[in-house]
Amino acid sequence: MKISHCAKMRYFLTLGSSQQDINKLIPKAEDRRKYNKRTLSSESLVQQIVKKPRLEPHPFDFDDTNDSQFHLTPQEANEQFILENLTLEKAVYLIFTHIPKLPNTLPTDFITDYARFFKTGSIGKIHLANVLAEQFTEANVGPGSKIIVKQKTTDSNKKRERESDDSKDEKDKRPKKEKVKVQRIKTLKLSEITKPLEKDVKERLLVSSVKRLLYSDKPASKLLHQKVVTTLATCFSKVVRDAVLTFLLSDLRSNVNTALAWLFDEYSIMQGFARVPPLRREGKIDDSYNLLLCSFISICSNDALILSRLLLEAPMVTDEALIEIRAVCRDERRSGWALGLLRDLTIRKPPKQLTFLNALLSYTTYESNTVRDHAIGHVLELHKRFDLRLVIEEFARMNLEFLKLPKPPESLCGVNQGRLKSEIWGDDFIKACLLPYVSLLPANESLIHDLARVYVQTSADIKRIILRLIENPIRSMGMDSVDLLKLVEECPKGSETLVTRVIHILTDKGPPSVQLVQRVRDLYNTRVSDVRFLIPVLNGLTKKEIISALPKLIKLNPVVVREVFNRLLGLHGDSPITPTELLVSLHLIDSNKADLKTVMKATSVCLQEKQVYTQEVLAVVLQQLMDQTPLPTLLMRTVIQALSSYPRLSGFVMNILQRLILKKVWKQKVVWEGFIKCCQRTKPQSFAVLMQLPAPQLTEALNICPDLKQPLREHLLTFTEAQRAHIPSAMQEIVLGPYTVPPPVMPPPAAPLSQTDVIDAEQVSIPPPLLSEPLPPGME
C-alpha cells in the first residue's frame, strides 16, 4: 500500500515523533539527486532533458519546511508546533504562572475531558497538543495564524476582484451623475473640549505615574531607569521628590546608585553647574542637597557599608551631615567603623580634611574608653602621614597643657565629650588629656621632654597617673632611645621621680645597657644624690659601687628594699655581687651610716630568701663573719636565725661558740650577750661550751641568764667523782654552790664529751625555734 508523504508525516506525528525526528529521516536533496542519477539510464536522462520541465515539485523535495506547513490546516500546524516546542520545563512554567488565574471550582466540561490526559507517553502528549492547538487557533496565535491570514488574504483578494468586476459593469450601465459638494469636517482639538484638572488631581495622577515607574518589576535598562528617576526627582515638585525619596529609603542598599546619582544632580544645581528647574525656582535650592544627604545618613546609620559608600562617593559632606556622623561615633557598638569612616574622609576629602581630622581628634578625649581607644588607634594611623603629623601633635600638646590649669577646661565637657562639667581634676579628665599625648611617644620620641616639663608643674594626683600611663610607651621606645638617654642625662629639676620611673620601666624586663648605666652613674655622682636612681641599674654597677650604696639603699621603703635585694640576689638576672658577699657586707655596715635596726631588717629580708641562702651558703657566711676583727655586732643574731632555719647546723654552731671563747667574746658586750642567748637556745649541747668559760665569765653568764644555772647544775651532778676531778673547784662552786650534795644513785655516767662529740652534736635534737624574730643582743 502506497501512502503519500503528508499522510506518513501525520501518522508519525500521531505516534509521538517530532518534526525534527522526521526531518532527520528524510534524505537531503543532494543525496536524492545523486541517487536518481545512479538509477536512471543514460537514455532516460537524455529524454528527460529534452522534455518540458515539470511544473509540480517532486513529492520528495522538502527543502523548505515552510512549504509543508502551507499545505497543512491551521489546526495541524499548531499541533505540530506544540509537539516540537512543548518541553517539561515550559509545561511547569505554564502551570505555575497560571495557577493564580484558576477558578475555585473545576468546570464540568474540564472534568469530562480530563480523563484522557491521564495517559502518559506520546499519546497523552498528542491529546494535550490537540487541545492547545484548538486554543491557539481560536486565539489566532502560533504558526496556524499565518495560514489563516494567507487564506483570508487569498479569499479577500478574490472577493475584491469579483466585486471590482461587478462594479465596473454597473458603472458602465448607470448614467454619470454630477459631483455633490461635501461640507469640510472641522479638525478635533482636545484642548477645546477638555476641562483643566484641579491641582490636587494633577499631582495625584503625577505621583501615581511616578510610582508605577519606580516600582516596575524589570526595567529594560537600569541606567536609563536611573536617569529617568533622578530627572523626575530633580526637576519636579516636592510631591514627586517625596515619592522618589520614599522609594529610595525603603531599600537604600539596592538603590544606592540611584541615590548617589540624585546627590550629584542636586550638587550640580546647588553649585550652578546646571540650570535650576522651572518648577523649583521658588524653593530653597541650597537646602535640598543637605536635607537629601541627611535623610540618607539617618536611614543607613547602622549599615557601615552603605554609609561609607554614600559619604565617600558623595560630592560634598555638609556640616549637618557631619553632626549625624558624630552621633554615630558616640555609640560604642558602632564607634569602630564610624571613626574609621572619619579617618577615610580625612584622607579622601582634601577640601574639608581639617574638619574631619578635628572631629576624629575630639574623640581621643572622649569619656568612653572604647570610643577613645578606637579614635586614638585611627589617629596613630593618620600620624604616619607627614602632612597631618604637625596638626595631630599640636592637638595632643594642647590637651597636655590643660593639666597645668586649676580645673578642667570646658572643651572636655559637654555632649560631644560624654561628661559633665567638673571643678576638680578627676582621673577621667587626667587620662583624657594624657592618653593622646603618651600614645604618640613611640612615634615621636622627642615629645618626652615636653611631658617632663609639664610633669614638674602638675599636682600629685596628676603625677601619679602620668607615672602609671607612660609604662607601655616607654617600653616601646626602649633603652636605646636617644631622647630617653637625654632625659636621664639632663633630668630637669622636679622630674626625678619621672626619670626614676622611666629607668625602672626600661630595666624591668632585662639588664640595663652600658649607655644607660653610665648616664645614671654620672647623674648620681654629679647632680642628684638620690640613691633611688641606682636601683634600676644595680646589676650594671660594680661590686664596690653597690657596697658603698648599701647604707642608703637599706634606708628606703621596705618594699623598695625587697626589690633592691631581688635585683642583687640575681632574681632578675645576673648580679655583680654574690649572696654571700651581700650578707657579709650588710653585717659590716658602719653604725654611723645606718642604725642597727635598719641593718637588722635588711639581713632579715635576705635570710627570707631560702632558695638563695641555703644551709651551705649560711655556713660560708658565718665562717667569714667569724674571721672579721672585731666581730660584727649582728653576728650572733644571724647565727640564731640560721640555726632556727636549719637545725642541722647545731654542730657547726657549737664549733663557732668554742671559737668565740678563744676570741674572748666577752670583750664585746653585744656579741657576748648574743653568745649567752645562743647557749640558752642550744642547751644541753651548749653546757660543754659553758664549762670551757673562765670562772668570772661563767659567773657573769649565769647572772645574765639565771635559767641556765639549774640545768647546768643538774648536768654537772650527773658526773662521777672522777669526772668532777677534771673540773676546777672554782667552776664547781659557781655551778653547785658552797655546799656539797651527795651524788644520786644512777647508772654509770657516760664518758665526757670530746671535741669530736661537740662538733658532731648536730645529731642531737634541738628545741623548736621561737616563732618571733629574735632581737639582736643588748636590744631586748
URDAGI-V256869 format. One record per residue. SS is DSSP state (2 for helix, 1 for strand, 0 for the rest). OMEGA is omega in degrees with one decimal (999 if undefined). NEAR is the number of other ideal C-beta (glycine too) atoms within 8 Angstrom. Layout:
BEGIN
ss = <SS & SS>
omega = <OMEGA & OMEGA>
near = <NEAR & NEAR>
END
This chain:
BEGIN
ss = <0 & 0 & 0 & 0 & 2 & 2 & 2 & 2 & 2 & 2 & 2 & 2 & 2 & 2 & 2 & 0 & 0 & 0 & 2 & 2 & 2 & 2 & 2 & 2 & 2 & 0 & 0 & 0 & 2 & 2 & 2 & 2 & 2 & 2 & 2 & 2 & 2 & 2 & 2 & 0 & 0 & 2 & 2 & 2 & 2 & 2 & 2 & 2 & 2 & 2 & 0 & 0 & 0 & 0 & 0 & 0 & 0 & 0 & 0 & 0 & 0 & 0 & 0 & 0 & 2 & 2 & 2 & 2 & 2 & 2 & 0 & 0 & 0 & 2 & 2 & 2 & 2 & 2 & 2 & 2 & 2 & 2 & 2 & 2 & 2 & 0 & 0 & 2 & 2 & 2 & 2 & 2 & 2 & 2 & 2 & 2 & 2 & 2 & 2 & 2 & 2 & 0 & 0 & 0 & 0 & 0 & 0 & 2 & 2 & 2 & 2 & 2 & 2 & 2 & 2 & 2 & 2 & 2 & 0 & 0 & 2 & 2 & 2 & 2 & 2 & 2 & 2 & 2 & 2 & 2 & 2 & 2 & 2 & 2 & 2 & 2 & 2 & 2 & 2 & 0 & 0 & 0 & 2 & 2 & 2 & 2 & 2 & 2 & 2 & 2 & 2 & 2 & 2 & 2 & 2 & 2 & 2 & 2 & 2 & 2 & 2 & 2 & 2 & 2 & 2 & 2 & 2 & 2 & 2 & 2 & 2 & 2 & 2 & 0 & 0 & 0 & 0 & 0 & 0 & 0 & 0 & 0 & 0 & 0 & 0 & 0 & 0 & 0 & 0 & 2 & 2 & 2 & 2 & 0 & 0 & 0 & 0 & 0 & 2 & 2 & 2 & 2 & 2 & 2 & 2 & 2 & 2 & 2 & 2 & 2 & 2 & 2 & 2 & 2 & 0 & 0 & 0 & 0 & 0 & 0 & 0 & 2 & 2 & 2 & 2 & 2 & 2 & 2 & 2 & 2 & 2 & 2 & 2 & 2 & 2 & 0 & 0 & 2 & 2 & 2 & 2 & 2 & 2 & 2 & 2 & 2 & 2 & 2 & 2 & 2 & 0 & 0 & 0 & 0 & 0 & 2 & 2 & 2 & 2 & 2 & 2 & 2 & 2 & 2 & 2 & 2 & 2 & 2 & 2 & 2 & 2 & 0 & 0 & 0 & 0 & 0 & 0 & 2 & 2 & 2 & 0 & 0 & 0 & 0 & 2 & 2 & 2 & 2 & 2 & 2 & 2 & 2 & 2 & 2 & 2 & 2 & 2 & 2 & 2 & 0 & 0 & 0 & 0 & 2 & 2 & 2 & 2 & 2 & 2 & 2 & 2 & 2 & 2 & 0 & 0 & 0 & 0 & 0 & 2 & 2 & 2 & 2 & 2 & 2 & 2 & 2 & 2 & 2 & 2 & 0 & 0 & 0 & 0 & 0 & 2 & 2 & 2 & 2 & 2 & 2 & 2 & 2 & 2 & 2 & 2 & 2 & 2 & 2 & 0 & 2 & 2 & 2 & 2 & 2 & 2 & 2 & 2 & 2 & 2 & 2 & 2 & 2 & 2 & 2 & 2 & 0 & 0 & 0 & 2 & 2 & 2 & 2 & 2 & 2 & 2 & 2 & 2 & 2 & 2 & 2 & 2 & 2 & 2 & 0 & 0 & 2 & 2 & 2 & 2 & 2 & 2 & 2 & 2 & 2 & 2 & 2 & 2 & 2 & 2 & 2 & 2 & 2 & 2 & 2 & 0 & 0 & 0 & 0 & 0 & 2 & 2 & 2 & 0 & 1 & 0 & 0 & 0 & 0 & 1 & 0 & 0 & 0 & 0 & 0 & 0 & 0 & 2 & 2 & 2 & 2 & 2 & 2 & 2 & 2 & 2 & 2 & 2 & 2 & 2 & 0 & 0 & 0 & 0 & 0 & 2 & 2 & 2 & 2 & 2 & 2 & 2 & 2 & 2 & 2 & 2 & 2 & 0 & 0 & 0 & 2 & 2 & 2 & 2 & 2 & 2 & 2 & 2 & 2 & 2 & 2 & 2 & 2 & 2 & 2 & 2 & 2 & 2 & 0 & 0 & 0 & 0 & 2 & 2 & 2 & 2 & 2 & 2 & 2 & 2 & 2 & 0 & 0 & 0 & 0 & 0 & 2 & 2 & 2 & 2 & 2 & 2 & 2 & 2 & 2 & 2 & 2 & 2 & 0 & 0 & 0 & 0 & 0 & 0 & 2 & 2 & 2 & 2 & 2 & 2 & 2 & 2 & 2 & 2 & 2 & 2 & 2 & 0 & 0 & 0 & 0 & 0 & 2 & 2 & 2 & 2 & 0 & 0 & 2 & 2 & 2 & 0 & 0 & 2 & 2 & 2 & 2 & 2 & 2 & 2 & 2 & 2 & 2 & 2 & 0 & 0 & 0 & 0 & 2 & 2 & 2 & 2 & 2 & 2 & 2 & 2 & 2 & 2 & 2 & 0 & 0 & 0 & 0 & 0 & 0 & 0 & 0 & 0 & 0 & 2 & 2 & 2 & 2 & 2 & 2 & 2 & 2 & 2 & 0 & 0 & 0 & 0 & 0 & 0 & 0 & 0 & 2 & 2 & 2 & 2 & 2 & 2 & 2 & 2 & 2 & 2 & 2 & 2 & 0 & 0 & 0 & 0 & 0 & 0 & 0 & 2 & 2 & 2 & 2 & 2 & 2 & 2 & 2 & 2 & 2 & 2 & 2 & 0 & 0 & 0 & 0 & 0 & 0 & 0 & 0 & 2 & 2 & 2 & 2 & 2 & 2 & 2 & 2 & 2 & 2 & 2 & 0 & 2 & 2 & 2 & 2 & 2 & 2 & 2 & 2 & 2 & 2 & 2 & 2 & 2 & 2 & 2 & 2 & 0 & 0 & 2 & 2 & 2 & 0 & 2 & 2 & 2 & 2 & 2 & 2 & 2 & 2 & 2 & 2 & 2 & 2 & 2 & 0 & 0 & 0 & 0 & 0 & 2 & 2 & 2 & 2 & 0 & 0 & 0 & 0 & 2 & 2 & 2 & 2 & 2 & 2 & 2 & 2 & 2 & 2 & 0 & 0 & 2 & 2 & 2 & 2 & 2 & 2 & 2 & 2 & 2 & 2 & 2 & 0 & 0 & 0 & 2 & 2 & 2 & 2 & 0 & 0 & 0 & 0 & 2 & 2 & 2 & 2 & 2 & 2 & 2 & 2 & 0 & 0 & 0 & 0 & 0 & 0 & 0 & 0 & 0 & 0 & 0 & 0 & 0 & 0 & 0 & 0 & 0 & 0 & 2 & 2 & 2 & 2 & 2 & 0 & 2 & 2 & 2 & 0 & 0 & 0 & 0 & 0 & 0 & 0 & 0 & 0 & 0 & 0 & 0 & 0 & 0 & 0 & 0 & 0>
omega = <-178.1 & -178.8 & 178.6 & -176.9 & -179.3 & 179.0 & 177.2 & -179.2 & -179.7 & 179.9 & 177.4 & 177.7 & 178.5 & 179.1 & 176.4 & 178.5 & 178.2 & 179.1 & 179.4 & 178.5 & 179.9 & -179.6 & 178.1 & -177.8 & -179.0 & 178.7 & 177.7 & -177.5 & -178.6 & 179.1 & 179.4 & 178.9 & 178.6 & -179.8 & 179.8 & 180.0 & 179.8 & -175.0 & -178.3 & 177.4 & -177.9 & 179.9 & -179.8 & 176.8 & 179.0 & 179.6 & -178.1 & 178.7 & -177.9 & -177.2 & 176.0 & -179.8 & -179.5 & 177.8 & -178.4 & 179.3 & 178.6 & -176.0 & -179.0 & 178.2 & -179.4 & 179.9 & -178.0 & -179.9 & -178.7 & 179.4 & 179.6 & 178.0 & -178.5 & -178.8 & 178.0 & 172.8 & 177.6 & 179.3 & -178.5 & 179.8 & 179.4 & 177.1 & 179.3 & 179.9 & -178.2 & 179.8 & -178.9 & -169.5 & -177.3 & 177.2 & -179.8 & -179.3 & -179.9 & 178.0 & 178.3 & 179.2 & 179.5 & -177.9 & -176.5 & -179.1 & -176.9 & 177.4 & 179.4 & -176.2 & -178.8 & 178.1 & -179.2 & -179.5 & -179.0 & 174.6 & -177.4 & -179.7 & 179.1 & -178.3 & -179.5 & -177.5 & -172.8 & -174.3 & -176.8 & 179.2 & 174.8 & 180.0 & -178.6 & 177.4 & -174.6 & -178.0 & 177.9 & 179.5 & 178.8 & 177.3 & 178.6 & 178.6 & 179.5 & 179.9 & -180.0 & -179.6 & 176.5 & 178.6 & 176.5 & -177.4 & 178.6 & -179.6 & 179.0 & 176.1 & 178.5 & -179.7 & -180.0 & 179.5 & 179.4 & 179.7 & 179.1 & -179.5 & -179.2 & 179.3 & 178.7 & -179.5 & -179.5 & -179.8 & -179.1 & 178.3 & 179.2 & -179.8 & -178.9 & 179.6 & 179.8 & 179.6 & -179.9 & 178.7 & 179.5 & -179.3 & 178.5 & 179.9 & -179.7 & 179.8 & 179.2 & -177.9 & -174.7 & 175.9 & -179.1 & 179.6 & 178.2 & 178.9 & 179.4 & 178.1 & -179.6 & -179.0 & -177.8 & -178.0 & -179.1 & -178.5 & -179.0 & 175.5 & -177.6 & -178.2 & -178.1 & -175.3 & -179.6 & 178.0 & 178.3 & 179.1 & 176.1 & -175.8 & -179.9 & -179.8 & 179.5 & 179.9 & 179.3 & 177.9 & 179.7 & -179.1 & 178.6 & 177.6 & 179.4 & 179.6 & 177.7 & 177.5 & -177.0 & -173.3 & 174.6 & -171.9 & -174.8 & 177.5 & -177.9 & 179.4 & -178.7 & 179.5 & 178.3 & 178.2 & 178.2 & 179.2 & -180.0 & -177.8 & -179.6 & 177.6 & 177.6 & -177.7 & -176.2 & -169.8 & -174.4 & -172.0 & -173.7 & -177.5 & 177.8 & 179.3 & 179.3 & 179.0 & 179.1 & -179.8 & 177.2 & 178.6 & -178.9 & -177.8 & 179.5 & 178.0 & -175.0 & 179.9 & 179.7 & -174.6 & -175.6 & 178.7 & 177.4 & 178.9 & 178.7 & 178.0 & 177.6 & 177.6 & 179.9 & 177.0 & 178.6 & 178.9 & 178.6 & 178.6 & -178.3 & -178.7 & 179.5 & 177.4 & 178.6 & -179.4 & 176.5 & 179.2 & -178.5 & -176.7 & -176.9 & -177.2 & 179.3 & -178.5 & 178.2 & -176.1 & -175.1 & -177.4 & -174.2 & -179.0 & -177.5 & 179.5 & 179.5 & -179.2 & 179.3 & 177.7 & 178.0 & -177.8 & -177.2 & -176.6 & -177.5 & -177.4 & 177.8 & -178.7 & -175.5 & -175.5 & -176.6 & -179.7 & 178.5 & -179.3 & 179.2 & -174.3 & -179.7 & -179.3 & 179.0 & -178.6 & -179.4 & 175.3 & -175.4 & 178.6 & 178.0 & 176.3 & 177.9 & 175.9 & 177.2 & 179.8 & 179.9 & 176.5 & 177.1 & -178.6 & -178.2 & 177.9 & -176.2 & -178.7 & -176.8 & -173.3 & -176.8 & -178.1 & 179.0 & 176.7 & 173.3 & 175.6 & 175.2 & 176.9 & 179.8 & 177.5 & 178.1 & -177.1 & -169.6 & 177.3 & -175.7 & -178.4 & -179.8 & -176.1 & -178.1 & 179.0 & 179.5 & -179.8 & 177.7 & 176.4 & 178.6 & -179.8 & -178.8 & -179.7 & 172.5 & 176.2 & -176.3 & -175.3 & -178.1 & 179.1 & -179.1 & 179.3 & -177.6 & -179.6 & 176.9 & -179.0 & -179.7 & 178.2 & 179.1 & 177.9 & 177.3 & 175.5 & 178.6 & -179.3 & 178.0 & 177.7 & -173.6 & -176.1 & -179.0 & -172.5 & -176.3 & -179.4 & -179.2 & -179.3 & 177.9 & 177.0 & 179.8 & 179.4 & 178.1 & 178.4 & 177.9 & 179.9 & 178.1 & -176.4 & 178.4 & -179.1 & 179.5 & 179.3 & -178.2 & 178.6 & -178.2 & 179.9 & 177.5 & -178.5 & 176.9 & -176.6 & -177.5 & 178.2 & 174.4 & -179.8 & 179.4 & 179.2 & -177.2 & 179.4 & -179.3 & 179.2 & 174.0 & -178.7 & -178.7 & 177.6 & -178.6 & 179.3 & 179.9 & 179.3 & -173.1 & -170.5 & 178.1 & -176.8 & -176.3 & 177.5 & 179.6 & -176.3 & 178.3 & -179.6 & 178.2 & -172.5 & -179.6 & 179.1 & -178.1 & -178.2 & 175.6 & 177.7 & 178.0 & 179.1 & 179.3 & -178.9 & -177.3 & -172.0 & -177.1 & -179.9 & -176.9 & 179.7 & 179.1 & 178.2 & -179.5 & -179.2 & 176.8 & -179.6 & -179.1 & -174.2 & -175.4 & -173.4 & -176.7 & 177.3 & -179.2 & 178.8 & 177.1 & 180.0 & 177.4 & -176.7 & 176.3 & 180.0 & -179.2 & -177.9 & 177.1 & 177.1 & 177.4 & 178.1 & 178.8 & -177.8 & -178.0 & 178.9 & -180.0 & -178.3 & -177.8 & -179.0 & -178.2 & 179.7 & 178.2 & -179.6 & 177.8 & 178.5 & 178.5 & -179.7 & 178.1 & -178.9 & -177.7 & -175.3 & -175.8 & -175.1 & -177.9 & -179.7 & -179.7 & 177.6 & -179.2 & -179.4 & -179.6 & 179.4 & -178.2 & -179.4 & 177.2 & 179.0 & 179.2 & 179.5 & -178.5 & -176.1 & -172.6 & -168.9 & -173.5 & -178.8 & 179.4 & -175.5 & 179.7 & 176.9 & -176.0 & -173.3 & -177.8 & -174.9 & -178.7 & -178.6 & 178.0 & 179.8 & 176.3 & -179.8 & -179.1 & 179.7 & 179.7 & -178.6 & 179.3 & -179.3 & -176.6 & -179.4 & 179.0 & -176.7 & -176.2 & 177.5 & -177.2 & 178.1 & -178.5 & 178.2 & 179.1 & 179.3 & 178.5 & 177.6 & 178.0 & -178.0 & 175.8 & 177.4 & -176.6 & 180.0 & 175.2 & 179.3 & 179.3 & -178.5 & -179.8 & -178.9 & 179.2 & -178.6 & -178.8 & 177.4 & 178.9 & -179.3 & 179.4 & -177.7 & 177.2 & 179.5 & 177.6 & 179.1 & -176.0 & 179.3 & 179.3 & -179.1 & 176.9 & -179.1 & 179.2 & -178.2 & -172.5 & 179.6 & -179.8 & 179.2 & -179.6 & 178.0 & -179.5 & 178.9 & 178.0 & 177.9 & 179.6 & -175.6 & 177.2 & 177.6 & -174.3 & 175.9 & -180.0 & -176.7 & 177.6 & 179.9 & -179.0 & 180.0 & -179.6 & 177.3 & 178.0 & 179.2 & -178.9 & 179.0 & 179.2 & 177.8 & 178.0 & -178.4 & -178.6 & 175.9 & -5.3 & -179.6 & 178.3 & -176.9 & -176.6 & -177.7 & -174.4 & 175.8 & 178.0 & 178.1 & -179.4 & 178.8 & 178.3 & 179.3 & 178.6 & -179.6 & -176.5 & -178.9 & -180.0 & 176.3 & -175.0 & 177.8 & 177.8 & 179.5 & 177.0 & 176.8 & 178.9 & -179.3 & 177.6 & 178.6 & 178.3 & 176.8 & 179.2 & 180.0 & 177.2 & -175.7 & -177.4 & 179.4 & 176.4 & -169.8 & -175.2 & 179.7 & 179.3 & 177.8 & 175.9 & 176.3 & 179.8 & 179.5 & 179.3 & 177.7 & 178.2 & -177.1 & -176.5 & 177.2 & 6.0 & -179.6 & -175.8 & -178.4 & 178.5 & 178.2 & -179.5 & -179.0 & 177.9 & 179.8 & 171.0 & -175.8 & -179.0 & -177.8 & 176.6 & 177.8 & -179.9 & -179.8 & 179.7 & 176.1 & 179.8 & -177.8 & -178.8 & -178.8 & -179.2 & -170.1 & -176.6 & 176.6 & 179.7 & 178.8 & 178.7 & 178.9 & -178.4 & -179.7 & 177.7 & -179.6 & 172.1 & 179.3 & 179.6 & 178.9 & -179.8 & -178.7 & 179.3 & -179.4 & 178.6 & -179.6 & 179.1 & 179.1 & 179.9 & 178.0 & 179.8 & -175.8 & -174.3 & -177.2 & -177.2 & -178.4 & -178.2 & 179.9 & -180.0 & -178.2 & 179.1 & 177.3 & -175.4 & 173.9 & -178.9 & -179.1 & 177.3 & 178.0 & 179.3 & -178.3 & 174.3 & -179.9 & 179.9 & 179.0 & 179.3 & -178.2 & -178.2 & -176.3 & -179.7 & 178.6 & 179.3 & -179.0 & -179.8 & 177.2 & -177.7 & -179.3 & 176.3 & -179.4 & -178.3 & 179.4 & -177.7 & 176.1 & 178.5 & 179.4 & 179.4 & -177.8 & -177.7 & 999>
near = <2 & 3 & 6 & 7 & 8 & 8 & 8 & 9 & 10 & 9 & 9 & 10 & 14 & 7 & 7 & 10 & 8 & 7 & 10 & 7 & 9 & 12 & 9 & 6 & 5 & 8 & 7 & 6 & 8 & 6 & 8 & 11 & 8 & 8 & 9 & 8 & 8 & 6 & 5 & 8 & 5 & 5 & 6 & 8 & 10 & 8 & 8 & 8 & 6 & 5 & 6 & 3 & 4 & 6 & 3 & 4 & 6 & 6 & 6 & 8 & 8 & 10 & 4 & 6 & 8 & 6 & 9 & 11 & 11 & 8 & 6 & 10 & 7 & 11 & 10 & 11 & 15 & 15 & 13 & 13 & 13 & 14 & 14 & 9 & 7 & 11 & 6 & 5 & 6 & 9 & 9 & 8 & 8 & 8 & 8 & 7 & 6 & 8 & 7 & 4 & 4 & 5 & 5 & 2 & 4 & 6 & 7 & 6 & 6 & 8 & 8 & 7 & 9 & 8 & 6 & 8 & 9 & 7 & 8 & 5 & 7 & 8 & 9 & 12 & 11 & 13 & 11 & 11 & 12 & 9 & 9 & 11 & 16 & 9 & 8 & 14 & 14 & 6 & 6 & 6 & 5 & 11 & 10 & 16 & 12 & 8 & 14 & 11 & 8 & 9 & 8 & 8 & 8 & 8 & 8 & 8 & 8 & 8 & 8 & 8 & 8 & 8 & 8 & 8 & 8 & 8 & 8 & 8 & 8 & 8 & 7 & 6 & 5 & 6 & 3 & 3 & 4 & 3 & 4 & 4 & 4 & 4 & 4 & 4 & 4 & 4 & 4 & 5 & 6 & 6 & 5 & 5 & 6 & 6 & 3 & 4 & 7 & 6 & 6 & 6 & 8 & 9 & 10 & 8 & 9 & 11 & 11 & 8 & 8 & 13 & 10 & 8 & 11 & 10 & 7 & 8 & 3 & 4 & 7 & 5 & 6 & 6 & 6 & 9 & 12 & 11 & 9 & 9 & 13 & 12 & 9 & 12 & 13 & 11 & 8 & 12 & 8 & 6 & 10 & 13 & 10 & 8 & 12 & 14 & 11 & 8 & 11 & 13 & 9 & 6 & 6 & 14 & 9 & 5 & 10 & 11 & 7 & 11 & 12 & 12 & 11 & 15 & 15 & 9 & 13 & 12 & 12 & 9 & 15 & 10 & 6 & 5 & 6 & 7 & 4 & 8 & 10 & 5 & 7 & 11 & 7 & 3 & 7 & 5 & 9 & 7 & 7 & 13 & 13 & 11 & 8 & 12 & 14 & 12 & 10 & 14 & 14 & 8 & 8 & 12 & 11 & 4 & 9 & 9 & 7 & 11 & 13 & 11 & 10 & 16 & 13 & 10 & 6 & 10 & 5 & 6 & 12 & 10 & 5 & 8 & 13 & 12 & 8 & 12 & 15 & 10 & 9 & 11 & 14 & 11 & 9 & 7 & 4 & 12 & 16 & 7 & 9 & 13 & 15 & 10 & 14 & 14 & 12 & 10 & 13 & 13 & 9 & 7 & 10 & 5 & 4 & 9 & 11 & 7 & 8 & 14 & 13 & 9 & 13 & 16 & 12 & 10 & 14 & 14 & 12 & 13 & 9 & 10 & 5 & 8 & 16 & 15 & 8 & 13 & 15 & 12 & 8 & 13 & 14 & 11 & 8 & 14 & 12 & 7 & 8 & 4 & 4 & 12 & 11 & 6 & 9 & 14 & 12 & 8 & 12 & 13 & 11 & 8 & 13 & 13 & 8 & 11 & 12 & 7 & 7 & 2 & 8 & 12 & 7 & 6 & 5 & 12 & 10 & 7 & 4 & 7 & 13 & 9 & 10 & 4 & 7 & 11 & 4 & 6 & 11 & 8 & 7 & 8 & 12 & 13 & 10 & 14 & 14 & 14 & 13 & 15 & 14 & 11 & 10 & 14 & 16 & 7 & 7 & 8 & 11 & 6 & 13 & 12 & 10 & 9 & 15 & 13 & 9 & 12 & 12 & 10 & 6 & 10 & 6 & 5 & 9 & 11 & 12 & 8 & 12 & 13 & 10 & 7 & 11 & 15 & 8 & 6 & 12 & 12 & 11 & 8 & 12 & 8 & 11 & 7 & 9 & 7 & 11 & 15 & 13 & 9 & 13 & 14 & 9 & 6 & 12 & 8 & 5 & 6 & 11 & 11 & 8 & 14 & 13 & 13 & 10 & 13 & 15 & 10 & 11 & 14 & 14 & 8 & 4 & 6 & 8 & 14 & 9 & 6 & 9 & 16 & 12 & 8 & 11 & 15 & 12 & 9 & 13 & 12 & 5 & 5 & 4 & 8 & 4 & 8 & 11 & 9 & 15 & 14 & 14 & 13 & 15 & 12 & 14 & 10 & 12 & 6 & 8 & 6 & 10 & 13 & 9 & 6 & 11 & 11 & 10 & 8 & 12 & 15 & 7 & 10 & 5 & 7 & 6 & 10 & 14 & 9 & 9 & 13 & 13 & 9 & 13 & 12 & 12 & 9 & 5 & 6 & 8 & 6 & 11 & 8 & 10 & 6 & 12 & 10 & 9 & 13 & 14 & 11 & 11 & 13 & 15 & 8 & 12 & 7 & 8 & 3 & 6 & 10 & 6 & 10 & 7 & 10 & 14 & 12 & 11 & 12 & 15 & 10 & 12 & 15 & 14 & 6 & 11 & 8 & 4 & 10 & 11 & 8 & 8 & 6 & 11 & 14 & 10 & 9 & 14 & 14 & 8 & 10 & 13 & 12 & 6 & 10 & 4 & 5 & 13 & 9 & 11 & 12 & 14 & 14 & 14 & 15 & 13 & 13 & 13 & 14 & 16 & 9 & 9 & 8 & 9 & 7 & 13 & 14 & 13 & 10 & 13 & 17 & 10 & 11 & 14 & 11 & 9 & 12 & 11 & 6 & 8 & 6 & 11 & 8 & 5 & 10 & 6 & 10 & 14 & 12 & 12 & 16 & 14 & 13 & 13 & 15 & 15 & 11 & 10 & 13 & 10 & 6 & 13 & 13 & 11 & 10 & 14 & 12 & 9 & 7 & 10 & 5 & 10 & 6 & 9 & 14 & 9 & 9 & 13 & 13 & 7 & 7 & 11 & 6 & 7 & 14 & 9 & 7 & 11 & 12 & 10 & 8 & 9 & 12 & 10 & 7 & 10 & 8 & 7 & 6 & 10 & 10 & 6 & 6 & 11 & 6 & 6 & 7 & 11 & 11 & 9 & 9 & 12 & 10 & 5 & 3 & 5 & 4 & 6 & 4 & 8 & 5 & 3 & 7 & 3 & 4 & 9 & 3 & 4 & 7 & 7 & 6 & 5 & 6 & 8 & 15 & 9 & 8 & 12 & 11 & 5 & 7 & 3 & 9 & 5 & 3 & 9 & 5 & 3 & 4 & 5 & 10 & 8 & 13 & 15 & 8 & 7 & 4>
END
